[in-house]
Amino acid sequence: MLRNRILGSVKFQHWAARLPIFAGVSRARAGRAFDLVAGFCYSQVLLGAVQTGLLELLDRGPIGAEGIAESTGLSINAATRLARAAAALDLAEEVSPGCWMLGQQGAALLSNPGALAMVQHHPLLYADLADPLALLQQDRREPTALSKFWHYNTETDGKTATAYSQLMASSQAMVAREALAAYPFARHRRLLDMGGGHGAFVSAVAEACPALELGVFDLPPVLAGANLNPRIARHHGDFFATPLPEGYDCITLVRILHDHDDSAALKILQAARLALPPGGKLVIAEPMAGIRGAKAMGDAYFGMYLWAMNAGRPRTPEEYREMGLAAGFSGFQRRRTAMPVIASMAVLFD
Ligand SMILES: C[S@@+](CC[C@H](N)C(=O)[O-])C[C@H]1O[C@@H](n2cnc3c(N)ncnc32)[C@H](O)[C@@H]1O
């Protein structure tokens, strides 16, 4: 394509970088290209900063390399290298030569336990992505680190169920905030959260909508580890095999469908359709594909994460509209969220 040949031409890049009207754009483009090349290293700096406790340490106040070395167990040399890398990424800030405090990105991350838990979980993803070509070529036929971590079925042992449920619960607050701002749950009488894990989402809804009756449906080993408010009903089962409880006029699927391949996702939608009364709504909230401003998160991050998990894919809201029709829903509405990198929303109804 001509456009790509021009943009890829060394002569054009040299000329554009020096022409005042193009210089800003071409520098930003070059910066983005280098970020793509170096992004893996940036993620490792973040992981190192989280694993060593550097962010918490810097949050306590400015500190020099010796203090960082003492607290993290690294050599002074290694501590300086990590602090400088963290400062370059805005995780830290060098307030005076050789003295660091928490940077703006570091402060934002430190206040977000869900993001920190994901950072600590990422070594499993990095292990699966160590050879991306091999991962793509094996075409989901071999077990992966992520497929072993996300092991869903009625025989899942309590330890596995607790590990993934705690990870999910830690990042649920930000998802619930998006969902509650985008959809008026208080208009309903009874809400069932399908695959609701340890109940973090329904607990947030319970607080925001005091009149709503609430229930969680999940696998027995997951609910066995949940500490739920007595106002929330527990429904044990396998949503591929156990009929859902009836009488709930709103069913939520929060970060559920993207974990499943199309035929399984369709079964989940059909099960929800069967359980909803006339006028009931099915609310889907999860990071989706093809969303303006969040495409990298949808198609690149979740696309590869779910590939490595050996199940599921990120879908566009339009794909959910079509799957909803196939499952027997006639109505579809897309609800915009302020932070689609965290979750987008689609509503299905009759
Ligand atoms: C990715 S987690 C999402 C948890 C929660 N909705 C959230 O957003 O934090 C998927 C949830 O679906 C549950 N799940 C998976 N397969 C299931 C099945 N066949 N029947 C019932 N629950 C299932 C898992 O146990 C887990 O709690």
The ligand as an ORCA input file, in Angstrom:
! r2SCAN-3c Opt
* xyz 0 1
  C     -13.284    -14.604     35.218
  S     -14.177    -15.081     36.609
  C     -15.245    -13.669     36.841
  C     -15.749    -13.521     38.244
  C     -16.608    -12.288     38.478
  N     -17.774    -12.257     37.645
  C     -15.761    -11.031     38.285
  O     -15.907    -10.321     37.300
  O     -14.942    -10.769     39.182
  C     -15.291    -16.309     35.979
  C     -16.252    -16.873     37.002
  O     -17.146    -17.772     36.351
  C     -17.260    -18.926     37.142
  N     -17.592    -20.066     36.283
  C     -16.840    -20.569     35.279
  N     -17.450    -21.639     34.728
  C     -18.599    -21.816     35.420
  C     -19.662    -22.747     35.308
  N     -19.627    -23.710     34.386
  N     -20.703    -22.614     36.137
  C     -20.740    -21.640     37.086
  N     -19.750    -20.715     37.237
  C     -18.695    -20.808     36.406
  C     -15.890    -19.080     37.763
  O     -15.908    -19.946     38.881
  C     -15.547    -17.652     38.085
  O     -16.022    -17.264     39.347
*
